[in-house]
Amino acid sequence: MSTQSGRLRQTAAEMVAEALRRLVSVTPQELSKELVEGAVLVDVREEDELHAWGWIRDSVWAPRGMLEFWADPSDRRHRIEFDPDRRLILYCSTGERSAIAAATLRSMGYRDVSVLDGGIEAWKRESLPVEMP
C-alpha cells in the first residue's frame, strides 16, 4: 500500500471512530439486562490478556485474529456461538478493537452487533465481577 507524504488513507484511530459512529454501545450497567435477554457476549482480546486481567462471566472468547473465521457459517472453523441472527455484544480492553471487530461482523452480514462501551476496563471501574483463571 503506498501512501502520500507518509500518511495512511485511514489511521487506526479513524477506523475506530468511524466504527463507533455506526455502532450502538452498551454500558456496563445495560450489559446484564442484555445477557438475560439472550445476547451473546464476545471477548476479542488475546489469550494472555484473559490470564492477566480476567474476563466477564459467560463471555465467549474469540481472539480478534480468528473472529471472522469463527463467525463465518460457511467456514470449517465456524463456532455455533456465532449466529448472524443473534444479538452479539463485543468487548476488548477499552473498546477500540471490539469496535473494529463489530464493524467487520456487520460487513459480513451480522445485523445486531454492539460493543461494550469502554471495554472490560469500564466494567472493572464499575466494580462489576471478573472471572480469573
C-alpha positions, -999 to +999 in steps of 0.1 A: +000+000+000+015+033-010+009+065+010+013+101+001+037+120+024+038+090+047+001+094+056-022+064+056-055+065+039-071+059+072-055+057+106-064+031+133-079+059+154-100+070+124-111+034+118-122+031+155-141+064+154-159+055+122-169+021+136-182+037+168-203+062+148-221+033+131-225+011+162-246+012+193-226+010+225-238-008+256-229+005+291-217-019+318-250-014+336-270-023+304-250-054+297-265-076+324-300-069+311-288-077+275-274-110+286-306-120+304-325-112+271-302-136+252-274-115+238-240-133+233-211-116+249-178-120+229-143-112+242-120-104+213-088-100+234-058-122+232-053-152+255-026-136+276-050-107+284-075-132+297-050-147+321-036-113+332-069-093+336-097-118+337-129-119+317-166-112+321-186-144+331-203-163+303-185-145+276-174-164+245-137-160+238-129-153+201-094-137+196-095-109+171-073-129+147-099-157+144-132-138+147-141-137+110-134-174+106-153-185+137-182-162+127-185-174+091-211-202+090-195-215+057-161-218+072-149-251+086-138-233+118-172-218+124-183-219+160-220-224+169-220-194+193-219-172+162-252-168+145-259-138+122-294-136+136-284-134+173-275-102+191-238-100+198-220-076+221-182-075+217-156-062+242-119-058+245-098-038+269-110-003+261-134-007+232-112+000+202-105-035+189-141-045+196-154-016+176-134-026+146-143-062+151-180-053+153-178-033+122-163-063+104-191-086+116-216-060+103-199-061+069-202-099+070-240-097+075-244-097+112-273-073+118-274-068+156-239-062+169-229-037+196-198-030+218-193-027+255-186+010+260-151+013+275-145-025+273-136-045+304-117-016+319-151+003+322-167-029+336-140-030+363-143+007+371-179-001+380-167-028+404-185-055+384-173-091+387-145-105+367-136-142+364-099-151+369-081-182+358 
